[in-house]
């Protein structure tokens, strides 16, 4: 709950400062660039997670532990 308030204050402060100094377009562009980078990172991490989950599943089925389960 506290982090939600903190992030809301950060976003609000950046938008207010951008509006006051006349750089609201730059603030918006930076936010979109950051969101794009976050999505790209999330997809690459999800791909790595799927890869290693598949590898571990294959190892489970080919090991002696599969006979005990």
C-alpha positions as CSV (number, residue, x, y, z in Angstrom):
1,X,0.0,0.0,0.0
2,X,2.8,2.4,0.9
3,X,4.6,1.8,-2.4
4,X,1.5,2.6,-4.3
5,X,1.4,6.0,-2.6
6,X,5.1,6.6,-3.2
7,X,4.8,5.7,-7.0
8,X,1.7,7.8,-7.3
9,X,3.5,10.8,-5.8
10,X,6.5,10.2,-8.1
11,X,4.3,10.2,-11.2
12,X,2.3,13.2,-10.0
13,X,5.5,15.2,-9.2
14,X,7.0,14.4,-12.6
15,X,3.9,15.4,-14.5
16,X,3.6,18.7,-12.5
17,X,7.2,19.5,-13.0
18,X,7.0,18.7,-16.7
19,X,3.9,21.0,-17.0
20,X,5.5,23.8,-15.0
21,X,8.8,23.8,-17.0
22,X,7.2,23.1,-20.3
23,X,8.7,19.7,-20.9
24,X,5.6,17.6,-20.6
25,X,6.2,16.1,-24.1
26,X,9.6,14.9,-22.9
27,X,8.2,13.4,-19.7
28,X,5.6,11.6,-21.8
29,X,8.2,10.3,-24.3
30,X,10.4,9.1,-21.4
31,X,7.5,7.3,-19.8
32,X,6.6,5.5,-23.0
33,X,10.3,4.6,-23.6
34,X,10.5,3.2,-20.1
35,X,7.3,1.2,-20.5
36,X,8.6,-0.2,-23.8
37,X,11.8,-1.3,-22.1
38,X,9.9,-2.9,-19.3
39,X,7.7,-5.0,-21.6
40,X,10.8,-6.1,-23.6
41,X,12.5,-7.1,-20.4
42,X,9.5,-9.0,-19.1
43,X,9.1,-10.9,-22.4
44,X,12.8,-11.9,-22.5
45,X,12.6,-13.1,-18.8
46,X,9.5,-15.0,-19.5
47,X,11.2,-16.7,-22.4
48,X,14.1,-17.7,-20.3
49,X,11.8,-19.0,-17.6
50,X,9.9,-21.2,-20.1
51,X,13.1,-22.5,-21.5
52,X,14.5,-23.6,-18.1
53,X,11.2,-24.9,-17.0
54,X,11.1,-27.2,-20.1
55,X,14.7,-28.3,-19.5
56,X,14.0,-29.2,-15.9
57,X,10.8,-31.1,-16.9
58,X,12.8,-33.1,-19.4
59,X,15.5,-33.8,-16.8
60,X,12.8,-34.9,-14.3
61,X,11.3,-37.4,-16.8
62,X,14.7,-38.8,-17.8
63,X,16.1,-39.2,-14.3
64,X,15.7,-41.9,-11.7
65,X,13.4,-39.6,-9.7
66,X,10.7,-40.2,-12.4
67,X,10.7,-43.9,-11.4
68,X,10.0,-43.0,-7.8
69,X,7.2,-40.5,-8.5
